[in-house]
């Protein structure tokens, strides 16, 4: 059961990335969008019409099914930030040790910066192998609805997996 839930979230995360990538290409890179995957689809926060999201989600799913797996990995993903934070924290802890903390500050800062720089390629690998999945052959989009009309419109892309 847990494995199925994780697989669903990973598939929807990949489709969310593909959708946002295509959407930004259509409406402009300066449009503010946030995506968040869930077990039954994903949410898009942003001032974009639901029909445009529906169109881009359908294209994203089709392109993922055709093998364009690069669409599943995004430089804008929060996974990149999480990896950078963990690496910077661990590098700082290793660099500071237990002695003369203030004297070690240059080493700590250097270690943290190196960790953040190395986190970019590592974050993409974590996305590719851990937080997204391009196993979308039996994934279907069953609807796109606007679920919030506050300061930032919220849209839900609902999916279903027709697994074996």
Secondary structure, DSSP 8 states (H G I E B T S, - for coil): -HHHHHHHHHHHHHHHHHHHHHHHHHH-TTS--EEEEETTEEEEESS--HHHHHHHHHHHHHHHHTT-GGGG--TT-HHHHHHHHHHHHHHHHHHHTTS-TTTTHHHHHHHHHHHHHHHHHHHHHHIIIII-----TTEEEEEEEEEE-SSS-EEEEEEEE---
